[in-house]
Amino acid sequence: MAAEVLTQGGARVTIYDAMPSAGRKFLMAGRGGLNLTHSEPLPDFLARYREAMPHLRTAIEAFPPDALRDWSAALGQLTFVGSSGRVFPKAFKASPLLRAWLRRLDANGVQFAFRHRWAGWDEQGRLLFQTPNGPSIAAADATMLALGGASWPRLGSDGAWVDILAAKRIAISKLRPANSGFTVAWSEVFRDRFEGQPLKGVALTVGAHTVRGEAMITRSGIEGGAIYALSAELREAVLALGQARLMIALRPDLDAAALTTRLSGTRGKQSLANFLRKAAQLSPVGIGLMQEAAIAAGRPLAAFSPADLAQLINAIPVQLTGVAAIDRAISTAGGVTFNELDEHFMLRKLPGTFAAGEMVDWEAPTGGYLLQASFATGAAAGRGILRWLNL
Ligand SMILES: Cc1cc2nc3c(=O)[nH]c(=O)nc-3n(C[C@H](O)[C@H](O)[C@H](O)COP(=O)(O)OP(=O)(O)OC[C@H]3O[C@@H](n4cnc5c(N)ncnc54)[C@H](O)[C@@H]3O)c2cc1C
């Protein structure tokens, strides 16, 4: 995005990337439909960035969600608003958009140098790269770093830039998984039976935060949209206390009284699982979760009264024992701290070098906020470079 702004402003640009082709993580984001941005009102949108909001506001206001939609449409990819307010390209994938974008950059004269791994600077301040043909050096009037976070390292962003910038005394908040899963010590029976099964229409609560949506049982824990939405709170609790307690409500639209009435009918010859499934419309995985909680409490589910069952259905405690590894997280928290950057995303300690995108210290939930802030900060840094170069 910076390259686009720069070429429009008359600069000559070369994009170096360690990978053999461009936008691998962007293509991966496309696998889930490419949620480009969100349609909610801008003040609500900005609030998703929490404490980073004041630092991102100007960039996002200058390149807001509507501008991103127009940009996509100009590249031949019209967008639509999904039922949740999320914005997707109609094609529901990233490849046509990326192809059209790369074509346009190419037509604007942007050069691409793939398989060029940036490794820092030489004594004369020139950029050093490792390539399959050995080291390579490039001099630039200005440099834009957009090296991403550290999730899904096989797609290119591996966080190796941290050591290079730290050696220049740039403060970097530790890279941590964001929008990630968590580990849970499921029983073997539960894990074998319910791995890969979704929990739909649930409400998840940690502390004072409740999120409605979906979650997915994994072999080693739990992940999915509603978990990602709580992942900042859950991660900080797990990192501080070694564990976090998640409460799952399977039927959040039914109160305890309504559930108790439903569960007070006669069970007859039905198994408890069948009875719960029919009386409270619970899925097998939901009932499995209740059984896990009952085992942990040392009290068989069969000994629960209708009122106890009703209470448990909407307050199943699940102990999270750790954060899933960063290489499977959707995004990264931490990065170059904002006080290292001026208002144009230039590194104060390295005049002429700019940084934007996920490598900067902000995080946001899924919903299009990650790409929107990456695009907007990239464009802002591009404008900053034009200004720096007096173009
Ligand atoms: C599975 C998945 C699904 C996602 N879905 C969505 C979604 O639907 N909506 C959304 O908003 N966000 C989504 N995201 C997040 C989004 O893709 C990222 O936030 C965004 O790509 C970050 O952009 P970036 O340019 O900052 O970094 P990246 O896209 O990570 O790009 C960084 C680039 O830098 C290169 N690089 C890194 N180090 C070096 C080096 N030393 N030398 C040379 N090159 C280097 C990498 O090869 C890479 O090309 C998803 C992420 C994942 C993993």
The ligand as an ORCA input file, in Angstrom:
! r2SCAN-3c Opt
* xyz 0 1
  C      -5.073    -17.663      8.707
  C      -5.186    -16.164      8.721
  C      -6.370    -15.552      8.347
  C      -6.486    -14.160      8.387
  N      -7.668    -13.590      8.002
  C      -7.802    -12.236      8.076
  C      -9.006    -11.604      7.658
  O      -9.922    -12.251      7.121
  N      -9.115    -10.254      7.834
  C      -8.106     -9.497      8.376
  O      -8.275     -8.282      8.527
  N      -6.927    -10.067      8.699
  C      -6.750    -11.412      8.564
  N      -5.554    -11.977      8.911
  C      -4.445    -11.103      9.368
  C      -3.791    -10.359      8.184
  O      -3.501    -11.275      7.153
  C      -2.514     -9.659      8.669
  O      -2.840     -8.815      9.754
  C      -1.867     -8.830      7.556
  O      -1.475     -9.688      6.496
  C      -0.648     -8.078      8.077
  O      -0.087     -7.395      7.017
  P       1.439     -6.930      7.056
  O       1.725     -6.382      5.694
  O       1.678     -6.081      8.228
  O       2.279     -8.266      7.269
  P       2.328     -9.618      6.417
  O       1.114     -9.790      5.593
  O       2.690    -10.683      7.390
  O       3.533     -9.368      5.405
  C       4.850     -9.261      5.865
  C       5.783     -9.541      4.694
  O       7.124     -9.296      5.105
  C       7.939    -10.328      4.592
  N       9.111    -10.427      5.489
  C       9.123    -10.683      6.821
  N      10.394    -10.650      7.272
  C      11.177    -10.355      6.204
  C      12.586    -10.156      6.038
  N      13.458    -10.242      7.057
  N      13.050     -9.857      4.793
  C      12.195     -9.733      3.739
  N      10.865     -9.926      3.845
  C      10.367    -10.225      5.069
  C       7.077    -11.551      4.599
  O       7.537    -12.515      3.673
  C       5.713    -10.978      4.211
  O       5.522    -11.003      2.814
  C      -5.395    -13.361      8.830
  C      -4.195    -13.987      9.186
  C      -4.075    -15.376      9.130
  C      -2.781    -16.012      9.521
*
